[in-house]
Amino acid sequence: MQWALSNLLAAADRDIHEVHIIRLNSKAWNDFTAALNEPMGLRLNELLERDPIWT
């Protein structure tokens, strides 16, 4: 049981790690950072100002 749990946890950790890491080449990184530096659009600002539906 301990062996199975240990291996399942290791596999889950590996899967989560792969999902959270994004690898970009230089051009993609420059495009990404340029997009982050742009001002947010009106619709995004409106969305962020709304009260959450779960409260």
KAVEN-V987487 format. One record per helix or strand of 3 or more residues. SS is the DSSP state (hx for helix, st for strand). FROM is the first residue (numbers start at 1). LEN is the number of residues. Records with the same first field share a line. If there is no record, write none. Layout:
# KAVEN-V987487
SS=FROM-LEN + FROM-LEN
This chain:
# KAVEN-V987487
hx=2-19 + 26-12 + 42-8
